[in-house]
Amino acid sequence: MNILMICTEKLPVPPVLGGAIQTYIAGSLPYLKNAHTITVLGVNDPSLPDEETIDGVRYVRIPGKVFTVYQEGVTQYLETNEFDLIHIFNRPRLVLPVRQAAPNAKITLSMHNDMFSPEKINPEEAALALEEVSNIVTVSDYIGNEISRLFPQAATKVKTIYSGVDTEQFLPGHHPKMRQVRNELRRANGLENKTVLLFAGRLSHNKGVDRLIRALPELSKRFNDLALVIVGSKWFSQNDVTDYVAYIRSLANRLSVPVVTTGFVAPNEIQNWFAAADLFVCTSVWQEPLARVHYEAMAAGLPIVTTARGGNPEVIQLGENGLVVENPEDPNNFTEAISKILSNKALMKRMGEKGRELALTLYQWDRVGSEILDVWNHATLSQSTAPVPAANKVTSIEKYRNEQRPNKTTAKKATAKESATNKATAKKATAKKSATNKATAKKAIAKKNTVQTEQRSKQPSKLVERTVANLANSTPTPTNQNQSGTNRQSSLNKKVLKSFLQEMLIASTKQSLEKLARPSK
């Protein structure tokens, strides 16, 4: 078959910067490539070309780091390249876009973390994605059980394939190939004649290495030859000093016990620190899927103290290759577990030997490759070989996408349409409002003027009264003989003049109102 393996957007393949998923893919490829044509699609990196072929495996690298950018690159690649089976790693949110771009390909999903929680993926999208995949591979029973708990309908598709380890790279410190490396590394770091405890992992709160540091004062009272090596940084290849990194360094500086912090160590060199150590401690306080450092510690022949978190206890045979701390929040629990091993040198040796035996018999990469091939074969046999019409295959997916996540073109058109509609509506509303306001204003003015006119017609204005008074005052005083007739004539003249002036005032007011009523140009 022509098979595409899609890695995550964070770290490149091969694992030049580390990474459990990247190591999982790289470790299984030598066995997978012998049975099928393999292309690995992953994120680009300055240290690697965008395309190359190594040992018959084609690598294609695209921009990533941000999921949406990576998703777009994946779908674009699938639009011009066809595959029989597509194996997606740890990104269930890629399933639906991949199905749309490749409607007839079988899809296998590998889960290395709890990515089906509601905080990581919409439950409706998750259910649709689970319908589209033929198989779900998990790195631990813990991850598989979580998926089945959230989506019982997917339980029959789930299969645990534990990770593997290169048992030729990770060797016990007493192995002839590692003896000199062990001695030189210990000498260079002041670890000679010390019992070295090793922590390897990211320096973050959920990895909990501070609990181990806080357990050292009590441990040093019981064992006077202790030293601690902390391998790792805040993130793969990044040695930035975070608050947590500063915190653990501060804790370490207060101790009389030697503490070596290495920072990031390249994947092709980290085995040297395992060879230099005597006991491995995993301090994870979160529900960890299953840290691959357990496999490396077993291959290096180290007894293990780990935590009852997530899938970590699944590779521990209690009392055989290690011990499990039930409550890792309390440093005293690490003190007791570590003391139990260090106080019994024979037990310590047997645990190391048992771990190496388990690595050789159960956790080799050829076993991982063989189980993945079985899953792929099952995917091709479990479904009809007749091509499924693309239109039928993606109907439900398109419906979900249209309802939940409209594509960029649709969203852009919808936004433009909405914007145009809003502008038109706003324009109409503004015009209507303006016209309404003008009409209202005119009515108000007309009403006001009418009222004023009526008031003026009913009550003679002061102007009229003053004019009449002035005219009356200017009328000559009549003589006695003519007084009666003159008074009657004067009274008449006053009434006529008053009426005339009122009519003049009303006419003037009407002209003003008519002028206001005319539309403005």
Contacts in CASP RR format, 6 or more apart in sequence:
PFRMAT RR
TARGET T0000
AUTHOR 0000-0000-0000
METHOD contacts of the structure
MODEL  1
MNILMICTEKLPVPPVLGGAIQTYIAGSLPYLKNAHTITVLGVNDPSLPD
EETIDGVRYVRIPGKVFTVYQEGVTQYLETNEFDLIHIFNRPRLVLPVRQ
AAPNAKITLSMHNDMFSPEKINPEEAALALEEVSNIVTVSDYIGNEISRL
FPQAATKVKTIYSGVDTEQFLPGHHPKMRQVRNELRRANGLENKTVLLFA
GRLSHNKGVDRLIRALPELSKRFNDLALVIVGSKWFSQNDVTDYVAYIRS
LANRLSVPVVTTGFVAPNEIQNWFAAADLFVCTSVWQEPLARVHYEAMAA
GLPIVTTARGGNPEVIQLGENGLVVENPEDPNNFTEAISKILSNKALMKR
MGEKGRELALTLYQWDRVGSEILDVWNHATLSQSTAPVPAANKVTSIEKY
RNEQRPNKTTAKKATAKESATNKATAKKATAKKSATNKATAKKAIAKKNT
VQTEQRSKQPSKLVERTVANLANSTPTPTNQNQSGTNRQSSLNKKVLKSF
LQEMLIASTKQSLEKLARPSK
1 36 0 8 1.000
1 37 0 8 1.000
1 84 0 8 1.000
1 85 0 8 1.000
1 376 0 8 1.000
1 380 0 8 1.000
2 36 0 8 1.000
2 37 0 8 1.000
2 39 0 8 1.000
2 82 0 8 1.000
2 83 0 8 1.000
2 84 0 8 1.000
2 85 0 8 1.000
3 32 0 8 1.000
3 36 0 8 1.000
3 37 0 8 1.000
3 38 0 8 1.000
3 39 0 8 1.000
3 83 0 8 1.000
3 84 0 8 1.000
3 85 0 8 1.000
3 86 0 8 1.000
3 87 0 8 1.000
3 376 0 8 1.000
4 39 0 8 1.000
4 40 0 8 1.000
4 41 0 8 1.000
4 78 0 8 1.000
4 81 0 8 1.000
4 83 0 8 1.000
4 85 0 8 1.000
4 86 0 8 1.000
4 87 0 8 1.000
5 25 0 8 1.000
5 38 0 8 1.000
5 39 0 8 1.000
5 40 0 8 1.000
5 41 0 8 1.000
5 87 0 8 1.000
5 89 0 8 1.000
6 41 0 8 1.000
6 42 0 8 1.000
6 74 0 8 1.000
6 86 0 8 1.000
6 87 0 8 1.000
6 88 0 8 1.000
6 89 0 8 1.000
6 91 0 8 1.000
6 94 0 8 1.000
6 98 0 8 1.000
7 13 0 8 1.000
7 21 0 8 1.000
7 22 0 8 1.000
7 25 0 8 1.000
7 40 0 8 1.000
7 41 0 8 1.000
7 42 0 8 1.000
7 43 0 8 1.000
7 89 0 8 1.000
8 21 0 8 1.000
8 42 0 8 1.000
8 43 0 8 1.000
8 89 0 8 1.000
8 90 0 8 1.000
8 91 0 8 1.000
9 42 0 8 1.000
9 43 0 8 1.000
9 64 0 8 1.000
9 65 0 8 1.000
9 66 0 8 1.000
9 67 0 8 1.000
9 69 0 8 1.000
9 70 0 8 1.000
9 91 0 8 1.000
10 43 0 8 1.000
10 65 0 8 1.000
11 17 0 8 1.000
11 18 0 8 1.000
11 19 0 8 1.000
11 21 0 8 1.000
11 22 0 8 1.000
11 43 0 8 1.000
11 236 0 8 1.000
12 22 0 8 1.000
12 42 0 8 1.000
12 43 0 8 1.000
12 44 0 8 1.000
12 45 0 8 1.000
12 47 0 8 1.000
12 48 0 8 1.000
12 61 0 8 1.000
13 22 0 8 1.000
13 25 0 8 1.000
13 26 0 8 1.000
13 40 0 8 1.000
13 42 0 8 1.000
13 59 0 8 1.000
14 22 0 8 1.000
14 26 0 8 1.000
14 54 0 8 1.000
15 22 0 8 1.000
15 23 0 8 1.000
15 26 0 8 1.000
15 267 0 8 1.000
16 45 0 8 1.000
16 47 0 8 1.000
16 48 0 8 1.000
16 266 0 8 1.000
16 267 0 8 1.000
17 45 0 8 1.000
17 236 0 8 1.000
17 237 0 8 1.000
17 267 0 8 1.000
18 236 0 8 1.000
18 237 0 8 1.000
18 267 0 8 1.000
19 236 0 8 1.000
19 267 0 8 1.000
20 112 0 8 1.000
20 139 0 8 1.000
20 163 0 8 1.000
20 291 0 8 1.000
20 292 0 8 1.000
21 89 0 8 1.000
21 90 0 8 1.000
21 110 0 8 1.000
21 112 0 8 1.000
23 163 0 8 1.000
23 267 0 8 1.000
23 292 0 8 1.000
24 89 0 8 1.000
24 110 0 8 1.000
24 112 0 8 1.000
24 139 0 8 1.000
24 163 0 8 1.000
24 164 0 8 1.000
24 292 0 8 1.000
24 368 0 8 1.000
25 40 0 8 1.000
25 89 0 8 1.000
27 164 0 8 1.000
27 166 0 8 1.000
27 365 0 8 1.000
27 368 0 8 1.000
28 365 0 8 1.000
28 368 0 8 1.000
28 369 0 8 1.000
28 372 0 8 1.000
29 38 0 8 1.000
29 40 0 8 1.000
29 55 0 8 1.000
29 57 0 8 1.000
30 55 0 8 1.000
30 365 0 8 1.000
31 365 0 8 1.000
31 366 0 8 1.000
31 368 0 8 1.000
31 369 0 8 1.000
31 370 0 8 1.000
31 373 0 8 1.000
32 38 0 8 1.000
32 369 0 8 1.000
32 372 0 8 1.000
32 373 0 8 1.000
33 55 0 8 1.000
33 56 0 8 1.000
33 57 0 8 1.000
35 373 0 8 1.000
36 376 0 8 1.000
38 56 0 8 1.000
38 57 0 8 1.000
38 58 0 8 1.000
39 57 0 8 1.000
39 58 0 8 1.000
39 59 0 8 1.000
39 60 0 8 1.000
39 81 0 8 1.000
39 83 0 8 1.000
40 57 0 8 1.000
40 58 0 8 1.000
40 59 0 8 1.000
40 60 0 8 1.000
41 60 0 8 1.000
41 61 0 8 1.000
41 62 0 8 1.000
41 74 0 8 1.000
41 77 0 8 1.000
42 59 0 8 1.000
42 60 0 8 1.000
42 61 0 8 1.000
42 62 0 8 1.000
43 61 0 8 1.000
43 62 0 8 1.000
43 63 0 8 1.000
43 64 0 8 1.000
43 65 0 8 1.000
43 70 0 8 1.000
44 50 0 8 1.000
44 61 0 8 1.000
44 62 0 8 1.000
44 63 0 8 1.000
44 64 0 8 1.000
45 61 0 8 1.000
48 59 0 8 1.000
48 61 0 8 1.000
49 61 0 8 1.000
50 60 0 8 1.000
50 61 0 8 1.000
50 62 0 8 1.000
51 58 0 8 1.000
51 59 0 8 1.000
51 60 0 8 1.000
51 61 0 8 1.000
52 58 0 8 1.000
52 59 0 8 1.000
53 59 0 8 1.000
60 77 0 8 1.000
62 70 0 8 1.000
62 73 0 8 1.000
62 74 0 8 1.000
62 77 0 8 1.000
63 69 0 8 1.000
63 70 0 8 1.000
63 73 0 8 1.000
64 70 0 8 1.000
67 91 0 8 1.000
67 93 0 8 1.000
71 93 0 8 1.000
71 94 0 8 1.000
71 97 0 8 1.000
74 94 0 8 1.000
74 97 0 8 1.000
74 98 0 8 1.000
74 101 0 8 1.000
75 97 0 8 1.000
75 98 0 8 1.000
75 100 0 8 1.000
75 101 0 8 1.000
78 86 0 8 1.000
78 98 0 8 1.000
78 101 0 8 1.000
78 102 0 8 1.000
79 101 0 8 1.000
82 102 0 8 1.000
82 105 0 8 1.000
83 102 0 8 1.000
83 105 0 8 1.000
84 105 0 8 1.000
84 106 0 8 1.000
84 380 0 8 1.000
85 105 0 8 1.000
85 106 0 8 1.000
85 107 0 8 1.000
85 108 0 8 1.000
85 376 0 8 1.000
85 379 0 8 1.000
85 380 0 8 1.000
86 98 0 8 1.000
86 102 0 8 1.000
86 105 0 8 1.000
86 106 0 8 1.000
86 107 0 8 1.000
86 108 0 8 1.000
87 107 0 8 1.000
87 108 0 8 1.000
87 109 0 8 1.000
87 110 0 8 1.000
87 372 0 8 1.000
87 376 0 8 1.000
88 94 0 8 1.000
88 95 0 8 1.000
88 98 0 8 1.000
88 107 0 8 1.000
88 108 0 8 1.000
88 109 0 8 1.000
88 110 0 8 1.000
89 110 0 8 1.000
89 112 0 8 1.000
90 110 0 8 1.000
90 111 0 8 1.000
90 112 0 8 1.000
90 113 0 8 1.000
90 115 0 8 1.000
91 115 0 8 1.000
92 109 0 8 1.000
92 111 0 8 1.000
92 115 0 8 1.000
92 116 0 8 1.000
92 121 0 8 1.000
92 126 0 8 1.000
92 129 0 8 1.000
92 130 0 8 1.000
93 115 0 8 1.000
93 121 0 8 1.000
93 125 0 8 1.000
93 129 0 8 1.000
95 107 0 8 1.000
95 109 0 8 1.000
95 128 0 8 1.000
95 129 0 8 1.000
95 132 0 8 1.000
95 133 0 8 1.000
96 125 0 8 1.000
96 128 0 8 1.000
96 129 0 8 1.000
96 132 0 8 1.000
96 397 0 8 1.000
96 400 0 8 1.000
96 401 0 8 1.000
98 105 0 8 1.000
98 107 0 8 1.000
99 107 0 8 1.000
99 132 0 8 1.000
99 393 0 8 1.000
99 394 0 8 1.000
99 397 0 8 1.000
100 394 0 8 1.000
100 397 0 8 1.000
100 398 0 8 1.000
100 401 0 8 1.000
103 388 0 8 1.000
103 390 0 8 1.000
103 393 0 8 1.000
103 394 0 8 1.000
104 387 0 8 1.000
104 388 0 8 1.000
104 390 0 8 1.000
104 393 0 8 1.000
106 134 0 8 1.000
106 376 0 8 1.000
106 379 0 8 1.000
106 380 0 8 1.000
106 383 0 8 1.000
107 132 0 8 1.000
107 133 0 8 1.000
107 134 0 8 1.000
108 133 0 8 1.000
108 134 0 8 1.000
108 135 0 8 1.000
108 136 0 8 1.000
108 137 0 8 1.000
108 375 0 8 1.000
108 376 0 8 1.000
108 379 0 8 1.000
109 129 0 8 1.000
109 133 0 8 1.000
109 135 0 8 1.000
109 136 0 8 1.000
109 137 0 8 1.000
110 136 0 8 1.000
110 137 0 8 1.000
110 138 0 8 1.000
110 139 0 8 1.000
111 136 0 8 1.000
111 137 0 8 1.000
111 138 0 8 1.000
111 139 0 8 1.000
111 143 0 8 1.000
111 144 0 8 1.000
111 147 0 8 1.000
112 138 0 8 1.000
112 139 0 8 1.000
112 143 0 8 1.000
112 289 0 8 1.000
113 143 0 8 1.000
113 289 0 8 1.000
114 120 0 8 1.000
114 143 0 8 1.000
114 146 0 8 1.000
114 287 0 8 1.000
114 289 0 8 1.000
115 121 0 8 1.000
116 126 0 8 1.000
116 146 0 8 1.000
116 147 0 8 1.000
116 150 0 8 1.000
116 151 0 8 1.000
117 146 0 8 1.000
117 150 0 8 1.000
121 129 0 8 1.000
122 404 0 8 1.000
123 150 0 8 1.000
124 400 0 8 1.000
124 404 0 8 1.000
125 400 0 8 1.000
125 404 0 8 1.000
126 150 0 8 1.000
126 151 0 8 1.000
127 151 0 8 1.000
127 153 0 8 1.000
128 396 0 8 1.000
128 397 0 8 1.000
128 400 0 8 1.000
130 136 0 8 1.000
130 151 0 8 1.000
130 153 0 8 1.000
130 154 0 8 1.000
130 157 0 8 1.000
131 396 0 8 1.000
132 397 0 8 1.000
133 157 0 8 1.000
134 157 0 8 1.000
134 378 0 8 1.000
134 379 0 8 1.000
134 382 0 8 1.000
134 383 0 8 1.000
135 157 0 8 1.000
135 159 0 8 1.000
135 375 0 8 1.000
135 378 0 8 1.000
135 379 0 8 1.000
136 144 0 8 1.000
136 147 0 8 1.000
136 154 0 8 1.000
136 157 0 8 1.000
136 158 0 8 1.000
136 159 0 8 1.000
137 159 0 8 1.000
137 160 0 8 1.000
137 161 0 8 1.000
137 372 0 8 1.000
137 375 0 8 1.000
138 144 0 8 1.000
138 147 0 8 1.000
138 158 0 8 1.000
138 159 0 8 1.000
138 160 0 8 1.000
138 161 0 8 1.000
139 160 0 8 1.000
139 161 0 8 1.000
139 162 0 8 1.000
139 163 0 8 1.000
139 289 0 8 1.000
139 290 0 8 1.000
140 160 0 8 1.000
140 162 0 8 1.000
140 289 0 8 1.000
140 290 0 8 1.000
140 310 0 8 1.000
140 311 0 8 1.000
140 314 0 8 1.000
141 160 0 8 1.000
141 311 0 8 1.000
141 314 0 8 1.000
142 287 0 8 1.000
142 289 0 8 1.000
142 290 0 8 1.000
142 310 0 8 1.000
142 311 0 8 1.000
142 314 0 8 1.000
143 160 0 8 1.000
143 289 0 8 1.000
143 290 0 8 1.000
143 311 0 8 1.000
144 158 0 8 1.000
144 160 0 8 1.000
147 154 0 8 1.000
147 155 0 8 1.000
147 158 0 8 1.000
148 154 0 8 1.000
148 155 0 8 1.000
148 158 0 8 1.000
159 371 0 8 1.000
159 375 0 8 1.000
161 368 0 8 1.000
161 371 0 8 1.000
161 372 0 8 1.000
161 375 0 8 1.000
162 290 0 8 1.000
162 314 0 8 1.000
162 315 0 8 1.000
162 362 0 8 1.000
162 363 0 8 1.000
162 368 0 8 1.000
163 290 0 8 1.000
163 292 0 8 1.000
163 295 0 8 1.000
163 363 0 8 1.000
163 368 0 8 1.000
164 292 0 8 1.000
164 295 0 8 1.000
164 363 0 8 1.000
164 364 0 8 1.000
164 365 0 8 1.000
164 367 0 8 1.000
164 368 0 8 1.000
165 292 0 8 1.000
165 295 0 8 1.000
165 296 0 8 1.000
165 298 0 8 1.000
165 299 0 8 1.000
165 359 0 8 1.000
165 363 0 8 1.000
165 364 0 8 1.000
165 365 0 8 1.000
166 299 0 8 1.000
166 365 0 8 1.000
167 299 0 8 1.000
167 359 0 8 1.000
167 360 0 8 1.000
167 364 0 8 1.000
169 268 0 8 1.000
169 271 0 8 1.000
169 299 0 8 1.000
170 271 0 8 1.000
170 274 0 8 1.000
170 296 0 8 1.000
170 299 0 8 1.000
170 300 0 8 1.000
170 359 0 8 1.000
171 177 0 8 1.000
171 178 0 8 1.000
171 271 0 8 1.000
171 275 0 8 1.000
171 299 0 8 1.000
171 300 0 8 1.000
172 178 0 8 1.000
172 275 0 8 1.000
172 300 0 8 1.000
172 301 0 8 1.000
172 302 0 8 1.000
172 352 0 8 1.000
172 356 0 8 1.000
173 179 0 8 1.000
173 181 0 8 1.000
173 182 0 8 1.000
173 275 0 8 1.000
173 276 0 8 1.000
173 300 0 8 1.000
173 301 0 8 1.000
174 182 0 8 1.000
175 275 0 8 1.000
178 271 0 8 1.000
178 272 0 8 1.000
178 275 0 8 1.000
181 272 0 8 1.000
181 275 0 8 1.000
181 276 0 8 1.000
182 272 0 8 1.000
182 275 0 8 1.000
182 276 0 8 1.000
185 191 0 8 1.000
185 272 0 8 1.000
185 273 0 8 1.000
185 275 0 8 1.000
185 276 0 8 1.000
186 192 0 8 1.000
186 194 0 8 1.000
186 196 0 8 1.000
186 276 0 8 1.000
189 229 0 8 1.000
189 260 0 8 1.000
190 227 0 8 1.000
190 258 0 8 1.000
191 227 0 8 1.000
191 229 0 8 1.000
191 258 0 8 1.000
191 260 0 8 1.000
191 276 0 8 1.000
193 225 0 8 1.000
194 225 0 8 1.000
194 226 0 8 1.000
194 227 0 8 1.000
194 258 0 8 1.000
195 223 0 8 1.000
195 225 0 8 1.000
195 226 0 8 1.000
195 227 0 8 1.000
195 278 0 8 1.000
195 279 0 8 1.000
195 342 0 8 1.000
196 227 0 8 1.000
196 228 0 8 1.000
196 229 0 8 1.000
196 276 0 8 1.000
196 277 0 8 1.000
196 278 0 8 1.000
196 279 0 8 1.000
197 212 0 8 1.000
197 226 0 8 1.000
197 227 0 8 1.000
197 228 0 8 1.000
197 229 0 8 1.000
197 277 0 8 1.000
197 278 0 8 1.000
197 279 0 8 1.000
197 280 0 8 1.000
197 281 0 8 1.000
197 338 0 8 1.000
198 228 0 8 1.000
198 229 0 8 1.000
198 231 0 8 1.000
198 273 0 8 1.000
198 274 0 8 1.000
198 276 0 8 1.000
198 277 0 8 1.000
198 278 0 8 1.000
198 279 0 8 1.000
198 280 0 8 1.000
198 281 0 8 1.000
198 297 0 8 1.000
198 302 0 8 1.000
199 209 0 8 1.000
199 212 0 8 1.000
199 228 0 8 1.000
199 229 0 8 1.000
199 230 0 8 1.000
199 231 0 8 1.000
199 280 0 8 1.000
199 281 0 8 1.000
199 282 0 8 1.000
199 283 0 8 1.000
200 231 0 8 1.000
200 232 0 8 1.000
200 270 0 8 1.000
200 273 0 8 1.000
200 274 0 8 1.000
200 280 0 8 1.000
200 293 0 8 1.000
200 296 0 8 1.000
201 207 0 8 1.000
201 209 0 8 1.000
201 231 0 8 1.000
201 232 0 8 1.000
201 291 0 8 1.000
201 293 0 8 1.000
202 232 0 8 1.000
202 233 0 8 1.000
202 234 0 8 1.000
202 235 0 8 1.000
202 236 0 8 1.000
203 209 0 8 1.000
203 230 0 8 1.000
203 232 0 8 1.000
203 233 0 8 1.000
203 234 0 8 1.000
203 242 0 8 1.000
203 244 0 8 1.000
203 245 0 8 1.000
203 248 0 8 1.000
204 234 0 8 1.000
204 244 0 8 1.000
205 244 0 8 1.000
205 285 0 8 1.000
206 284 0 8 1.000
206 285 0 8 1.000
206 286 0 8 1.000
206 288 0 8 1.000
207 283 0 8 1.000
207 284 0 8 1.000
207 285 0 8 1.000
207 286 0 8 1.000
208 283 0 8 1.000
208 284 0 8 1.000
208 285 0 8 1.000
208 328 0 8 1.000
209 230 0 8 1.000
209 248 0 8 1.000
209 283 0 8 1.000
210 244 0 8 1.000
210 247 0 8 1.000
210 248 0 8 1.000
210 251 0 8 1.000
211 283 0 8 1.000
211 285 0 8 1.000
211 328 0 8 1.000
211 329 0 8 1.000
211 330 0 8 1.000
211 331 0 8 1.000
211 334 0 8 1.000
212 228 0 8 1.000
212 281 0 8 1.000
212 283 0 8 1.000
212 331 0 8 1.000
212 334 0 8 1.000
213 228 0 8 1.000
213 248 0 8 1.000
213 251 0 8 1.000
213 252 0 8 1.000
213 255 0 8 1.000
213 259 0 8 1.000
214 251 0 8 1.000
214 331 0 8 1.000
215 331 0 8 1.000
215 332 0 8 1.000
215 334 0 8 1.000
215 335 0 8 1.000
215 338 0 8 1.000
216 226 0 8 1.000
216 228 0 8 1.000
216 255 0 8 1.000
216 257 0 8 1.000
216 259 0 8 1.000
217 255 0 8 1.000
217 257 0 8 1.000
218 332 0 8 1.000
218 335 0 8 1.000
219 226 0 8 1.000
219 257 0 8 1.000
219 335 0 8 1.000
219 338 0 8 1.000
219 339 0 8 1.000
220 226 0 8 1.000
220 255 0 8 1.000
220 256 0 8 1.000
220 257 0 8 1.000
222 339 0 8 1.000
222 342 0 8 1.000
222 343 0 8 1.000
223 339 0 8 1.000
223 342 0 8 1.000
226 257 0 8 1.000
227 257 0 8 1.000
227 258 0 8 1.000
227 259 0 8 1.000
227 260 0 8 1.000
228 252 0 8 1.000
228 257 0 8 1.000
228 258 0 8 1.000
228 259 0 8 1.000
228 260 0 8 1.000
229 259 0 8 1.000
229 260 0 8 1.000
229 262 0 8 1.000
229 273 0 8 1.000
229 276 0 8 1.000
229 277 0 8 1.000
230 248 0 8 1.000
230 252 0 8 1.000
230 259 0 8 1.000
230 260 0 8 1.000
230 261 0 8 1.000
230 262 0 8 1.000
230 263 0 8 1.000
231 262 0 8 1.000
231 263 0 8 1.000
231 265 0 8 1.000
231 270 0 8 1.000
231 273 0 8 1.000
232 262 0 8 1.000
232 263 0 8 1.000
232 264 0 8 1.000
232 265 0 8 1.000
233 239 0 8 1.000
233 240 0 8 1.000
233 245 0 8 1.000
233 263 0 8 1.000
233 264 0 8 1.000
234 240 0 8 1.000
234 241 0 8 1.000
234 242 0 8 1.000
234 244 0 8 1.000
234 245 0 8 1.000
236 264 0 8 1.000
237 264 0 8 1.000
238 264 0 8 1.000
239 263 0 8 1.000
239 264 0 8 1.000
241 249 0 8 1.000
248 261 0 8 1.000
249 261 0 8 1.000
252 259 0 8 1.000
252 261 0 8 1.000
262 273 0 8 1.000
265 273 0 8 1.000
270 296 0 8 1.000
271 296 0 8 1.000
271 300 0 8 1.000
274 280 0 8 1.000
274 296 0 8 1.000
274 297 0 8 1.000
274 299 0 8 1.000
274 300 0 8 1.000
274 302 0 8 1.000
275 300 0 8 1.000
277 300 0 8 1.000
277 302 0 8 1.000
278 302 0 8 1.000
278 348 0 8 1.000
279 302 0 8 1.000
279 303 0 8 1.000
279 304 0 8 1.000
279 305 0 8 1.000
279 338 0 8 1.000
279 341 0 8 1.000
279 342 0 8 1.000
279 348 0 8 1.000
280 293 0 8 1.000
280 297 0 8 1.000
280 300 0 8 1.000
280 302 0 8 1.000
280 303 0 8 1.000
280 304 0 8 1.000
280 305 0 8 1.000
281 304 0 8 1.000
281 305 0 8 1.000
281 306 0 8 1.000
281 334 0 8 1.000
281 338 0 8 1.000
282 291 0 8 1.000
282 293 0 8 1.000
282 294 0 8 1.000
282 304 0 8 1.000
282 305 0 8 1.000
282 306 0 8 1.000
282 307 0 8 1.000
282 312 0 8 1.000
283 307 0 8 1.000
283 328 0 8 1.000
283 334 0 8 1.000
284 291 0 8 1.000
284 306 0 8 1.000
284 307 0 8 1.000
284 309 0 8 1.000
284 312 0 8 1.000
284 328 0 8 1.000
285 307 0 8 1.000
285 309 0 8 1.000
285 328 0 8 1.000
285 329 0 8 1.000
286 309 0 8 1.000
287 309 0 8 1.000
287 310 0 8 1.000
288 307 0 8 1.000
288 309 0 8 1.000
288 310 0 8 1.000
288 311 0 8 1.000
288 312 0 8 1.000
289 310 0 8 1.000
289 311 0 8 1.000
290 310 0 8 1.000
290 311 0 8 1.000
290 312 0 8 1.000
290 314 0 8 1.000
290 315 0 8 1.000
291 312 0 8 1.000
294 304 0 8 1.000
294 306 0 8 1.000
294 312 0 8 1.000
294 315 0 8 1.000
294 316 0 8 1.000
295 315 0 8 1.000
295 359 0 8 1.000
295 363 0 8 1.000
297 304 0 8 1.000
297 355 0 8 1.000
298 304 0 8 1.000
298 315 0 8 1.000
298 321 0 8 1.000
298 352 0 8 1.000
298 355 0 8 1.000
298 356 0 8 1.000
298 358 0 8 1.000
298 359 0 8 1.000
298 363 0 8 1.000
299 355 0 8 1.000
299 356 0 8 1.000
299 359 0 8 1.000
299 360 0 8 1.000
299 363 0 8 1.000
300 356 0 8 1.000
301 352 0 8 1.000
301 353 0 8 1.000
301 355 0 8 1.000
301 356 0 8 1.000
301 359 0 8 1.000
302 352 0 8 1.000
302 355 0 8 1.000
303 321 0 8 1.000
303 322 0 8 1.000
303 341 0 8 1.000
303 347 0 8 1.000
303 348 0 8 1.000
303 351 0 8 1.000
303 352 0 8 1.000
303 355 0 8 1.000
304 316 0 8 1.000
304 321 0 8 1.000
304 322 0 8 1.000
304 323 0 8 1.000
304 351 0 8 1.000
304 355 0 8 1.000
305 322 0 8 1.000
305 323 0 8 1.000
305 324 0 8 1.000
305 325 0 8 1.000
305 334 0 8 1.000
305 337 0 8 1.000
305 338 0 8 1.000
305 341 0 8 1.000
306 312 0 8 1.000
306 313 0 8 1.000
306 316 0 8 1.000
306 322 0 8 1.000
306 323 0 8 1.000
306 324 0 8 1.000
306 325 0 8 1.000
307 313 0 8 1.000
307 324 0 8 1.000
307 325 0 8 1.000
307 328 0 8 1.000
308 324 0 8 1.000
308 325 0 8 1.000
308 326 0 8 1.000
308 327 0 8 1.000
308 328 0 8 1.000
309 328 0 8 1.000
312 324 0 8 1.000
313 324 0 8 1.000
315 358 0 8 1.000
315 363 0 8 1.000
316 322 0 8 1.000
316 323 0 8 1.000
316 324 0 8 1.000
317 354 0 8 1.000
317 358 0 8 1.000
318 324 0 8 1.000
319 347 0 8 1.000
319 351 0 8 1.000
320 350 0 8 1.000
320 351 0 8 1.000
320 354 0 8 1.000
320 355 0 8 1.000
321 351 0 8 1.000
321 352 0 8 1.000
321 354 0 8 1.000
321 355 0 8 1.000
321 358 0 8 1.000
322 341 0 8 1.000
322 351 0 8 1.000
323 337 0 8 1.000
323 340 0 8 1.000
323 341 0 8 1.000
324 337 0 8 1.000
325 333 0 8 1.000
325 334 0 8 1.000
325 337 0 8 1.000
326 333 0 8 1.000
327 333 0 8 1.000
328 334 0 8 1.000
340 347 0 8 1.000
341 347 0 8 1.000
341 348 0 8 1.000
341 351 0 8 1.000
342 348 0 8 1.000
401 407 0 8 1.000
402 410 0 8 1.000
406 414 0 8 1.000
442 516 0 8 1.000
442 517 0 8 1.000
445 516 0 8 1.000
446 513 0 8 1.000
446 516 0 8 1.000
446 517 0 8 1.000
449 509 0 8 1.000
449 512 0 8 1.000
449 513 0 8 1.000
449 516 0 8 1.000
450 513 0 8 1.000
452 509 0 8 1.000
453 506 0 8 1.000
453 509 0 8 1.000
453 510 0 8 1.000
453 513 0 8 1.000
456 502 0 8 1.000
456 505 0 8 1.000
456 506 0 8 1.000
456 509 0 8 1.000
457 502 0 8 1.000
457 506 0 8 1.000
460 498 0 8 1.000
460 502 0 8 1.000
461 502 0 8 1.000
461 505 0 8 1.000
463 501 0 8 1.000
463 505 0 8 1.000
464 498 0 8 1.000
464 501 0 8 1.000
464 502 0 8 1.000
464 505 0 8 1.000
467 497 0 8 1.000
467 501 0 8 1.000
468 494 0 8 1.000
468 497 0 8 1.000
468 498 0 8 1.000
468 501 0 8 1.000
471 493 0 8 1.000
471 494 0 8 1.000
471 497 0 8 1.000
472 490 0 8 1.000
472 494 0 8 1.000
475 490 0 8 1.000
475 493 0 8 1.000
478 485 0 8 1.000
478 486 0 8 1.000
478 487 0 8 1.000
END
